[in-house]
């Protein structure tokens, strides 16, 4: 997660991302630097469901998160 692509300690991770919201915003900005788009159909017409922390495509109607389609555990903090 460092700028050089290396790893950081758990302490550094929680210092950088004190809340789930800050972590979510960071990972979304890394995955979608040009704006959110649907991983299923590619549409940029999406809406954010803040209460449930997911996006929904306005074209194919599928729900997705920043982790949809990515490799790795569902909850990164429990690894």
C-alpha positions as CSV (number, residue, x, y, z in Angstrom):
1,X,0.0,0.0,0.0
2,X,3.0,2.3,0.2
3,X,3.7,4.5,-2.8
4,X,6.4,2.0,-3.9
5,X,3.8,-0.8,-3.9
6,X,5.2,-2.5,-0.8
7,X,3.3,-3.6,2.2
8,X,2.4,-1.8,5.4
9,X,1.9,-3.0,8.9
10,X,-1.5,-3.4,10.5
11,X,-0.7,-0.4,12.7
12,X,0.2,1.7,9.6
13,X,-3.0,0.5,7.9
14,X,-5.3,1.6,10.7
15,X,-3.4,4.9,11.0
16,X,-3.9,5.6,7.3
17,X,-7.5,4.4,7.4
18,X,-9.0,5.2,10.8
19,X,-12.6,4.5,9.6
20,X,-14.2,2.1,7.2
21,X,-15.3,5.1,5.1
22,X,-11.8,6.4,4.6
23,X,-10.6,3.0,3.5
24,X,-13.6,2.6,1.1
25,X,-13.0,6.0,-0.4
26,X,-9.3,5.2,-0.9
27,X,-9.8,1.8,-2.6
28,X,-12.6,3.2,-4.8
29,X,-10.3,6.0,-6.0
30,X,-7.6,3.4,-6.8
31,X,-10.0,1.1,-8.7
32,X,-12.0,3.8,-10.5
33,X,-9.8,6.8,-10.9
34,X,-12.0,8.1,-13.8
35,X,-15.3,7.5,-11.9
36,X,-17.3,4.4,-10.9
37,X,-18.4,2.0,-13.7
38,X,-20.3,-1.3,-13.6
39,X,-18.0,-4.3,-13.6
40,X,-20.7,-6.3,-15.3
41,X,-21.7,-4.2,-18.2
42,X,-19.3,-1.3,-18.1
43,X,-21.9,1.4,-17.8
44,X,-21.0,4.6,-16.0
45,X,-24.6,5.2,-15.0
46,X,-24.5,4.0,-11.4
47,X,-25.9,5.2,-8.1
48,X,-24.3,4.8,-4.7
49,X,-26.3,3.2,-1.9
50,X,-24.5,4.8,1.0
51,X,-26.5,3.1,3.7
52,X,-25.5,-0.3,2.5
53,X,-22.1,0.7,1.0
54,X,-22.7,-0.6,-2.5
55,X,-23.3,0.8,-6.0
56,X,-26.1,-0.2,-8.3
57,X,-25.9,0.0,-12.1
58,X,-28.8,1.9,-13.7
59,X,-28.5,-0.1,-16.9
60,X,-28.2,-3.8,-15.9
61,X,-29.5,-3.1,-12.3
62,X,-26.8,-5.3,-10.7
63,X,-25.3,-4.3,-7.4
64,X,-21.6,-4.2,-6.8
65,X,-18.8,-3.0,-4.4
66,X,-15.2,-2.0,-4.9
67,X,-14.3,-5.7,-4.2
68,X,-16.6,-7.2,-6.9
69,X,-14.6,-9.2,-9.4
70,X,-11.4,-8.7,-7.4
71,X,-9.3,-11.6,-6.1
72,X,-8.8,-11.8,-2.3
73,X,-10.7,-12.4,0.9
74,X,-14.1,-10.8,1.3
75,X,-12.9,-9.0,4.5
76,X,-9.3,-7.8,4.2
77,X,-9.0,-7.1,7.9
78,X,-9.6,-10.7,9.0
79,X,-6.7,-12.2,6.9
